[in-house]
């Protein structure tokens, strides 16, 4: 799983970087184990990307813009997985806070 965090959207540093990198490391470890044990397995790596934090109007706080595309697995020569199956929700990342903590 790749991680792409763009720093400083609206001038705010990412407060979820540690949680996102820890999540990606766990996914990468699982991907490596599965690929090593199953030579016919094709791993299509996922990505967690962030466009930078977004300061909301009317003092509603600062929102995380992280998006997740899950890793897809398929067997070589079989039907490829649907792109819709890779849609994820950023709350799947343990410890990720959608609004910047005070």
JOGI-V276088 format. One record per residue. OMEGA is omega in whole degrees, -180 to 180 (none if undefined). D_CENTER is the distance of its C-alpha to the mean C-alpha in Angstrom with 2 decimals. Layout:
((OMEGA	D_CENTER) (OMEGA	D_CENTER))
This chain:
((178	7.43) (176	7.52) (176	6.57) (178	8.50) (176	9.81) (-175	13.08) (164	15.57) (172	18.06) (-175	17.51) (176	20.83) (-178	21.57) (178	19.29) (-179	17.46) (178	13.87) (-180	14.53) (-175	11.05) (-178	10.72) (180	12.14) (-179	10.12) (180	6.71) (178	8.78) (178	10.48) (-179	7.79) (179	6.92) (178	10.73) (178	11.46) (180	9.67) (178	11.48) (179	14.59) (178	14.63) (-180	14.22) (179	17.08) (-179	19.23) (-180	19.03) (179	19.75) (-178	22.54) (-176	24.15) (-175	23.99) (179	25.28) (-180	25.08) (175	21.38) (-180	19.29) (176	15.62) (-172	13.58) (176	10.43) (-180	7.04) (168	4.87) (-180	2.47) (-178	5.94) (-179	8.52) (-176	12.09) (-176	13.78) (-176	15.01) (177	17.48) (-177	20.83) (179	22.17) (175	25.85) (175	28.49) (177	27.05) (178	24.28) (180	22.05) (-172	19.06) (175	15.92) (-180	12.27) (-176	10.94) (175	7.15) (-179	5.94) (170	3.69) (-174	6.03) (174	7.06) (177	9.31) (179	12.81) (177	16.02) (177	19.46) (-179	22.92) (178	24.62) (-180	27.05) (179	25.79) (-180	24.39) (179	20.96) (179	18.27) (179	17.88) (180	15.14) (180	15.15) (-178	14.16) (-180	10.66) (-180	10.08) (180	7.93) (-175	8.43) (178	6.72) (175	9.62) (180	8.47) (-179	7.29) (177	10.92) (-179	12.59) (178	10.51) (-176	13.40) (177	13.31) (-177	16.70) (177	17.73) (179	19.96) (none	23.57))
